[in-house]
């Protein structure tokens, strides 16, 4: 495994941290930026190895009684546990968001700053104080933005879908979620995207996850590899299924809002005036 990499981007404002599958873009505003970046870089040195050390357990069905050593693993477990009694989910469903939360916490614990974010491939944790706010610009099927203000309880946003970085059991083009932190948004986006589905539909191609990634936490569960043309009735049915799951998560206070899209159709629950589609190049402010 190569050593963790750290560098400022050419704009001189943002920090890039990279190690294996983890790729972070970080920005902090204010005079303590250098101290925050030093804290982020320091915490980043061991975060991947900590997860690797506990990976076999992280890839198994979530269990609230499992004792993890890594604080990032504990964030993952905490995020997925509310869903584990009713559905198959492993802590890996929250890994990207949990890493973003952990690095942000390290920065906030080391110094003070009014405004900052950690973007882990689109799953993003925010820190805001006073009257600060962040606008996340959206580049996806439905262009738009999300504004997160300091008086808003939401501090995380995440996106999932069948064409994303991770395998999906569903057919959503994209599901974006706002929640209290990035780990909570990450798992919710994953599970809502899984729920947007049409089981057995002939236009949908699926492959066992283990055939694509032998060490996948989804084992031999069929994941979506292609979605052909769907009728409007089909799209409505799939989105209805996703909306039912999303509304349940909203009612249980697990998320603040979600936006679901499939083949140019969209649905939303919760803070629809704030939420849109965060994709990979996410943040400007």
N, C-alpha and C positions, 0 to 999 in steps of 0.2 A: 504494500500500500504506500503510495507516494505521500510525502509530508504535506501538511496543510499549507495552502498558498494564501497570501494576503497582499493586496495592492490597492492603491487609490486609482480610481478610474481617471480618464483623461480630463474630466471636468474639474478634478481636484476637490470635489465635494463628497463623492460617494466612495464607500469602501467595498471592495470585492473580496469575499472569502470563498475559497474553493477547496474541497477535499472529497475525493471519490464522488459519490452521487449528490453531495451537498454543495449547492451553489447559491451564495447569498449576495444580495445587494443591500447595502445599509446606508442610510443617510441620517445625520443628526444636524440640527440647526443650533447655532449659538457658540459661545466662546469655549465651551467645554467639549467641543467635538473631538479634539485629539484624545482627551482622556477617555471618552466613550468608545472611540475606535480601538484604543489600546486594551480596554476591558473586553471588547468583543473579540479581538484577536486572541487574547489570552484564554478566554473561555473556549474558543473554537479549537484550540490545539488538541483537546482530548475528547470532544463530543462524539465524533464518529466512532472512535475505538470503544467508548463506553457503551454505545448502542450495539456494536458488533459483539461485545462480550456477552450481551444478554439477548442476542438475536433469536436463538432457538425458542426462547419463551415468548418473546415479542411477536413471533409468528404463529402462536397458538391462540385459541379462542380466549377472549378477554375474561379475566377473573379478578374481581375486586380484592381478593385475599392474597394474590401473588405479591411477594415482596421484591421489588426492584431496587437495585443499588443506584442506578443513574437517575438524577433528578429529571432528565429529559424523558426517560422511560416512565417515570411516575406521572409526568404530565400526560403522556400518551394514554396510560392506563386510566387516569382520572377522566379524560375526555371521552373515552369509548365506553366506560362502565355503564353509564345510564341506558345504553342501548342493548347491552349484552344479554339481558334476560329474555329479550324478545326476538333477537336476530343474531346470526353469526357475524361476528366482527372481531378482529384482532387489534391490538394496540398499534399495529403498523398503519392502520387507517388514519392515524393522527400524527404520523412521524414528521411530515414536512412542517406542519403548523407548530408542533411542539418544539422543534429545533428553533424556529423563528422566535417563539415565546421565550425560550431559555436564553438565547443570545441577547434579546432585548432586556430581559431581567438582569443579566450580568452588567449591561451598560447602565441601567437605571440604578443598580445597587452601588456602582462605583463612582458616579458623579451625577450632577443635576443638569437637566436640559428640558426645555419646554416642549420640544417636538422632535420626533424621530420615528423611523420604521426599520424593520428587518423584513426583507422580501426574499422568500425561499421559493423560487420558481413560480411566483404568483400567489403563494399562500403567505400572508403578510400579517405581522404583528405591529401595532402602533403604540407609541407613547406620546401622550399629550397632556399638557398642563396649562393652567390659566385660561386664556382666550384663544389658544392655538387650535388650528384645524389642519387637516390634510385632505387634499383632493386627489383621488386616484382616478386617472384617466383610463377609459375602457377602449380596448381594441378587440372587438369580437362581433358576432352576428348582429348584436344590438348595441351600437355605439352609445356611450354615455359616460357617467362618472359616478363615484360615490364620495360624498363628503363625510368625514368623521371629525367631530368636534370634541373638545375636551370635556364638555358636559354630557356627552353621549356615553352610555355604559359600554358600547361596543369597542373592542380593541383588536379584533381580528377579522380577516376576510379570507376566503378560500374558494377555489373553483375546481370542479371535477367534471368528467365526461368520458365517453368511450374513446375519444381520440386524444385524450390527455396523456400525461407521463405514466400513469398507473393503469392497470387493467380495470375494467368496469364490468359488472354483471348486467348493467342496463344499457339503454340506447340513447340517453340524453346527449345532445351535442355539447351542452354546457349547463352546469348548475353552479351558481354563485351564492355564497352564504355569508352573512354577517352574523357574528356572535361575540360573546364576551372576550374571547381570546382566539388566537389563530388555531390552536389545537382543536377547540370545540367547533370552529368553522370548518376545519379540514375534515373531521369525521362526518359531520352532518352533510357536507357537500358530497362526500363519497357515497353515503347511504341513500341520500335523496336521488342521486344519479343512478344508483342501482335500482331504485324503485320505479324509475321511468322505464317501463319495459312492456313488451308484448311477447310473453313466453310462447315459443313454438311457431312464431310468425315466419313464413317462408322467405321473406326479404331480409332476414337477419341471419348473419353468419356468426357462429360461435366456435371457440376452440378451448379445450381444457387449459386452464392457466398454467398447469405444470408442463404442457408441451411448449409453451412460449418462454416460461421462466421456471426451470426445474425446482428452484427454491422458493417459489411464490407462496405467500401465506394463504392464498386461495386454493392451493392444492389442485385437485382435478375439477374444480367448479368451472363451468363453461363461461368464458368471458367473451365479450363482443369484439369481433374483428372487422365487421362490415355491416353497414345498414343501408339497404337499398331504398328505393322510393316507397313511401308510405302514403296511403290515402289520408284525407283530412280526418276521417273517422278513426283511422288507426292512430294518428298523431294525438287526437283528443283523448283516446283511451289510455295511451301511454302517459300523457301528461296528467291525466286524472289520477292515475296510480301514484305518480310522483308527488302530486299536490296533497294527496291524502297523508303520505308520510311526512311531508314538509309541514303541513298544518298541525299534525300531532307533535312534531318537534317544537313548533312555535307555541302551542298550547302548554307544553311542559316546560317552557322557558329555557329550552336548550339552544335556541337560536333567536335572533331578532328579526331576521328576514331572509328570504331566498328568492332567486329568480331562476326559472327553469326554461330552457329552450330546446326545441326539437324541430328541425327542418322548417325554419323561419316562423315557427309558432312559439309563443312564450306565455308563461303564467308566473304570478308572483304571490307571495304571502309576506306579511309583515311590513317592514319599512321600505315600501316600494319607491318612495320619493328619494330615498338615499341610495338604494342599491342598484347596481348595474353589473356589467360583466368585467371583473378584473381578469386580465389575461397576463401573458408572461412579462411584457415590458410595461410595468404597472404604474409606476408612481411619478408624478410631477407635482410640485406644489409651489 
